[in-house]
Amino acid sequence: MYFVYLSTYTPNILKSAVISTVRKNGGSIVVTISREELARVGARIGDLVDVQIRPVDVTPRLTPDLEAVFKIEMAHGRETLEYLGRR
């Protein structure tokens, strides 16, 4: 996964940031940007935009509250959770 900064050409002003996957399409490399994201930064199809790309880690993490609940449930209901995980 890569973090993609998208902005209309205004030097040094970041207007939007999205996370998108870099894909191969024929002989080109493609990053998909939603129409909503383009509209949010005031860009349209055909406009020149500034794109800055850097890798990101999008590993899901539990909030401390959910992690505490998860630990309690795993201690008391591990078999049930494992059964549900297999369904």
N, C-alpha and C positions, 0 to 999 in steps of 0.2 A: 504494500500500500504506500501511496505517496500523498503528501500534503500539498495541495495546489493553491497558490495565491492567485487570484484573478482580479484584475482591476482595469478600468478604462485607463488610457494613458494619461496619468497624472503623476509625474515623478515623485517618489518618496511618500506617496499617500496610499495606504492599503485600504481598499474599500470592502473586500470580501475574502473569505478563506473557505475552502471546501476540501474534503478528503475524497479522492477519486483513485481508481485503479488504472495504471498504465497498461494499455493493451496493444497488441499488434493487429493491424488491419491491412492485409496485403503487404506492401513494402513500407508502410508507414507505421508510426507509433501514434496512438490515439489516447487522449484523456477526455472523458465525457463530462460535460458541464450541463446542468439542467437549464431549461428556459427560465425557470424562476430565479436561478442564480444570476443569469445574464441580466434579467430585468432588474434585479436588486442593485446591481452596480451601474445600471443605466447603459448597458452595452446591448448591441443588436447584432444579428448575424451579418457578417461582412465587416464589422468594426475591428480595428487593431486593438488588441488587449495585451497587457503585460502579464506574463505567466512565470512564476517562480516555483520550482519544484524541489522538494526535499523529502527523503524517506521519513515515515512516521511509524510508530508502534501503536497499533490499535488493539492491544490485548485488553479484553474486558476485565474490569476490576469491580469488586463489590464495594459498596459503601461500608464503613465500619459497622453500622447498624445491621445491614443485611448479612455481613460476614459473621457477626455474633449469633444471629438467628440460624444461619446455616450450620455453624458449629454445634449448636444445641440440637438441631434436627438430626445431624449426622450422628451425634452421640446416642440419641434415643430412637431414631427411626431409620437407621442405615439400610436395613433390609427392605423396607417399604420404598425408600428413595431409589435404591438400586433396581428394584422390580419396576418401578415407574420409568426409570431411565432406559430400560430395555424395551419398553412398549412402543 
